[in-house]
Amino acid sequence: MTKKELAEILDYFPEIELPVSLAPDSIKDISSTNKHLPERLQLLIFSTWEEGIDEDGEIIPCFELEAQDDFYTIVYWKANLLSHEFVLATISRENQTIISKKIIAGLISDGDRVVQSVANIQEDNIIHIMAGEMGPNSSDYNPLSSNAFFMEILPGGNIYSQKEDQPLAWVESEKSTPQD
C-alpha cells in the first residue's frame, strides 16, 4: 500500500476522544454517521490487511485514535458470513504496513454457538473486553461462559493480548476442561 492510498483510507476514519465502548450493535450508529468506503478501498484493505478478498465481506471505517509519532491506530468493522468484528489495527507511518491487528469486539458463530464480545478502549490505550457464549437459543446463555480480559497498545504499535485472537479458542479450551 502506498502513502497516498493509506492517506485516502485514513480520511474515512474520524479521530475520536477516548474512552469509547463497542458492542455488536454499535455499528448501526457508526455507519449512519461515517462516510462509507468506496469498493476499491474495501478491496485494497481485504487484499493487504485481511486474508484475501471475501465476496461476502464488507469493511466499514469506525474511527482513528490519536496518531502516534510512528504509527496510526484505527478501528474498522469487518463483516463476513458468520462474523461481525471490530478490528483494532496499528499501521506503520514509515512503510504503511500493519504492525499489529486484533479483534476487540463483535459477534462470531461456528454455526452452533454464538460468541459476543464488547470492548471499552480507555485513554491509556488499554482495551477491556468481555466475551460470552450462547447456544442456538437465546435462552441457552450461561453467564459462567463469560470471560473478561484486556489488550494494550504498546509503544511502537504492538498490541499485547491477554487472550487468543480467536474468541472461540477460549470457549473450546473451557469446554475441554474436565468438570467435577
C-alpha positions as CSV (number, residue, x, y, z in Angstrom):
1,M,0.0,0.0,0.0
2,T,1.3,3.4,-0.9
3,K,1.3,6.5,1.4
4,K,-1.3,8.1,-0.9
5,E,-3.6,5.0,-0.6
6,L,-3.2,5.0,3.2
7,A,-3.9,8.7,3.4
8,E,-7.0,8.2,1.3
9,I,-8.2,5.4,3.6
10,L,-7.5,7.3,6.8
11,D,-9.7,10.2,5.5
12,Y,-12.7,7.8,6.2
13,F,-11.7,7.3,9.9
14,P,-12.7,10.3,12.1
15,E,-10.4,10.9,15.1
16,I,-12.3,10.4,18.4
17,E,-11.7,11.0,22.0
18,L,-11.5,8.2,24.5
19,P,-13.0,6.3,26.3
20,V,-15.2,4.6,23.8
21,S,-17.3,1.4,24.0
22,L,-18.1,-1.0,21.3
23,A,-20.8,-3.7,21.2
24,P,-22.1,-5.7,18.2
25,D,-24.9,-3.2,17.6
26,S,-22.6,-0.1,17.8
27,I,-22.1,-0.4,14.0
28,K,-25.6,1.0,13.4
29,D,-24.7,4.4,14.9
30,I,-21.2,4.4,13.3
31,S,-22.4,3.5,9.8
32,S,-25.1,6.1,9.9
33,T,-22.6,8.9,10.6
34,N,-19.4,7.9,9.0
35,K,-18.6,8.0,5.2
36,H,-18.7,4.6,3.6
37,L,-15.5,3.3,1.9
38,P,-15.7,3.0,-1.8
39,E,-15.5,-0.6,-3.1
40,R,-12.0,-0.2,-4.4
41,L,-10.7,0.8,-1.0
42,Q,-12.5,-2.1,0.6
43,L,-10.9,-4.4,-1.9
44,L,-7.5,-2.8,-1.1
45,I,-8.0,-3.4,2.7
46,F,-9.1,-7.0,2.1
47,S,-6.1,-7.7,-0.2
48,T,-3.5,-6.1,2.1
49,W,-4.7,-6.3,5.7
50,E,-7.0,-9.3,5.7
51,E,-6.6,-12.9,4.5
52,G,-7.7,-12.3,0.9
53,I,-10.9,-10.9,-0.7
54,D,-14.2,-12.3,0.7
55,E,-17.0,-11.9,-1.8
56,D,-19.5,-11.6,1.1
57,G,-17.3,-9.3,3.1
58,E,-17.7,-5.7,4.0
59,I,-15.5,-3.1,5.7
60,I,-16.9,-0.1,7.5
61,P,-14.5,2.6,8.9
62,C,-15.2,3.3,12.6
63,F,-12.6,5.7,14.0
64,E,-8.9,6.6,14.4
65,L,-7.3,7.0,17.8
66,E,-4.8,9.8,18.4
67,A,-1.9,9.4,16.0
68,Q,1.5,8.5,17.4
69,D,4.8,9.5,16.0
70,D,5.5,6.2,14.3
71,F,2.1,4.6,13.8
72,Y,-1.6,5.2,13.2
73,T,-4.3,3.3,15.2
74,I,-7.7,2.6,13.6
75,V,-10.8,0.6,14.3
76,Y,-12.8,-0.8,11.5
77,W,-15.8,-3.2,11.3
78,K,-15.4,-6.3,9.2
79,A,-18.4,-8.4,8.3
80,N,-18.4,-11.9,6.8
81,L,-21.0,-14.6,6.6
82,L,-20.7,-15.8,10.2
83,S,-18.8,-13.0,11.8
84,H,-19.2,-9.2,12.5
85,E,-16.0,-8.0,14.1
86,F,-14.5,-4.7,15.3
87,V,-10.8,-4.8,14.4
88,L,-8.1,-2.7,16.0
89,A,-5.1,-2.2,13.8
90,T,-1.9,-0.2,14.1
91,I,-0.2,0.9,10.9
92,S,3.4,1.9,10.4
93,R,3.8,5.5,9.2
94,E,7.1,4.6,7.7
95,N,6.1,1.7,5.4
96,Q,2.2,1.7,5.5
97,T,2.1,-1.9,6.7
98,I,0.1,-3.4,9.6
99,I,2.2,-3.6,12.8
100,S,-0.4,-5.4,14.8
101,K,-4.1,-6.3,14.4
102,K,-6.6,-7.8,16.9
103,I,-10.3,-8.4,17.0
104,I,-11.6,-6.5,20.0
105,A,-15.4,-6.9,19.9
106,G,-18.2,-8.3,17.8
107,L,-20.1,-11.4,17.1
108,I,-18.8,-14.7,15.7
109,S,-20.5,-18.1,15.1
110,D,-19.4,-21.6,14.3
111,G,-23.0,-22.5,13.2
112,D,-23.9,-24.0,16.6
113,R,-22.7,-21.4,19.1
114,V,-22.5,-17.6,19.1
115,V,-19.8,-15.7,20.9
116,Q,-20.5,-12.0,21.5
117,S,-17.9,-9.6,22.9
118,V,-17.9,-6.0,23.9
119,A,-14.9,-3.7,24.3
120,N,-14.1,-0.4,26.1
121,I,-11.0,1.5,24.9
122,Q,-9.6,3.7,27.7
123,E,-7.4,6.8,27.5
124,D,-4.3,4.9,28.4
125,N,-4.7,2.6,25.4
126,I,-5.9,-0.4,27.4
127,I,-8.9,-2.2,25.9
128,H,-11.1,-4.1,28.4
129,I,-13.1,-6.9,26.7
130,M,-16.0,-9.1,27.9
131,A,-16.9,-12.1,25.8
132,G,-19.7,-14.7,26.4
133,E,-21.2,-17.6,24.6
134,M,-24.8,-18.5,23.7
135,G,-26.2,-21.7,22.3
136,P,-28.7,-21.9,19.4
137,N,-31.4,-20.4,21.6
138,S,-31.1,-17.1,23.3
139,S,-32.3,-18.8,26.5
140,D,-29.1,-21.0,26.4
141,Y,-26.9,-18.2,27.7
142,N,-24.7,-19.4,30.5
143,P,-23.1,-16.5,32.5
144,L,-20.3,-18.8,33.6
145,S,-19.2,-18.9,30.0
146,S,-18.4,-15.2,30.1
147,N,-14.7,-14.2,30.2
148,A,-13.1,-10.8,30.8
149,F,-9.6,-9.9,29.5
150,F,-7.7,-7.0,28.2
151,M,-5.4,-5.8,25.4
152,E,-3.0,-2.9,25.4
153,I,-1.5,-0.8,22.6
154,L,2.2,-0.7,23.4
155,P,4.7,1.9,22.3
156,G,5.8,1.0,18.8
157,G,2.3,-0.2,17.8
158,N,2.3,-3.8,19.0
159,I,-0.9,-4.9,20.6
160,Y,-0.4,-7.1,23.6
161,S,-3.3,-9.5,24.1
162,Q,-4.0,-11.4,27.3
163,K,-6.1,-14.0,25.4
164,E,-6.3,-15.5,21.9
165,D,-7.2,-13.6,18.8
166,Q,-9.9,-16.1,18.1
167,P,-12.8,-15.8,20.6
168,L,-13.9,-19.4,20.0
169,A,-10.5,-20.6,21.0
170,W,-11.0,-19.8,24.7
171,V,-14.5,-21.4,24.5
172,E,-13.0,-24.6,23.2
173,S,-10.4,-24.6,26.0
174,E,-13.1,-24.1,28.6
175,K,-15.2,-27.0,27.2
176,S,-12.2,-29.3,27.3
177,T,-11.6,-28.7,31.0
178,P,-12.9,-31.7,33.0
179,Q,-15.9,-30.8,35.2
180,D,-16.2,-32.2,38.8
